[in-house]
Amino acid sequence: MIYGQWALALNLFTVGVLAFIVANVLVSISFWFVKNKFQHYSVPTRKSLLWLSVLAPWLIALSVTLFFSPLFQNGSVFVWLTEFAHWHHPDIFYFVSWHSASLLIFISFTLFILIQKTTLLYRNHNQINLLRELGAEKSKHVYVIESSIPTAFTGGVFKPSCFISSGLVEQTSADEIEIITQHELAHVHHLDPLKKWLFLFFTAFFAKNVKQVLISMMSLSMEQAADSFYVKNQQQSTNVASTLVKFTKLASNYVIHPEYKNELFVHFCRHSIEQRVLHLLNDKQFRPFPMGGVVIAMLLLALISTSSVDSLHHVIETLFTHE
């Protein structure tokens, strides 16, 4: 049993864990109902909404933890809220309790995810170094690798580089290679491999079906952003779209080698070609960022999470303790 400030810190950590679990469930349900509406927003807005979706459980857990802290619970401005939600015996922490078990499980799971993603990062680092050694540097950040398979991708989390196969160079025109190169350089400019790694870490805390949709939508958004990065007019959009279609036809005749398969590689032509072509050729007006809806949704989720943590705490205390 621990008393005092350490007990308070551990109890607040428990509050954060419970709030995170509740918020994760709420965010997952909310996202599942509105995911089809994301297509009505521009690519930058869509990416922002996806990041907000995966970060929301952490932000809500932090806000709920702060609410249960003495700073809020003892403050005269927020004293009326303590009737809405409060935490019993915050200055006492029992080692042999569900509090301790919940912390241990959450910390263990987080460490497992961190080790898993760090291992992925290490493997990716080694693969990129090998590809740089084997490839010929065409220009800054761009390497040509010897392979009959037509492929192009960007890799390297902290120092990204673009890789284009000799087979692709041989089967496409100079203008098409320039389009593909500019697309890959857009990934370098956006630091997409690093962002993809971070996104993979945060989505690992979601249920499998939600995680897969989140990753798929973010991958598509990254590709669409890269497709449009250097596009200045409709003719350029048409050229990029036709290059995408040609690349797809070329790549469909080959099987990607295992060394080119990595979750942190951002491939030119591996994702939702039809949607990317339509996006390039579409001149529709997208909706602006739904600031009002996002603020209201976050406040509601935080409020529900706060009340749920208090209720969940009472239920668990009743079931597993004799207090």
Secondary structure, DSSP 8 states (H G I E B T S, - for coil): -EETHHHHHHHHHHHHHHHHHHHHHHHHHHHHHHGGGGGGB-HHHHHHHHHHHHHHHHHHHHHHHHHHSHHHHT-GGGGGGGGT---SSTTEE-SSSHHHHHHHHHHHHHHHHHHHHHHHHHHHHHHHHHHHHHSEEEETTEEEE--SS--EEEE-SSS-EEEEEHHHHHHS-HHHHHHHHHHHHHHHHHTHHHHHHHHHHHHTTS-HHHHHHHHHHHHHHHHHHHHHTT--SHHHHHHHHHHHHHHHHHHTTS---GGG--TT-EETTSS-HHHHHHHHH-----B---HHHHHHHHHHHHHHHHHHHHHHHHHHHHHH---
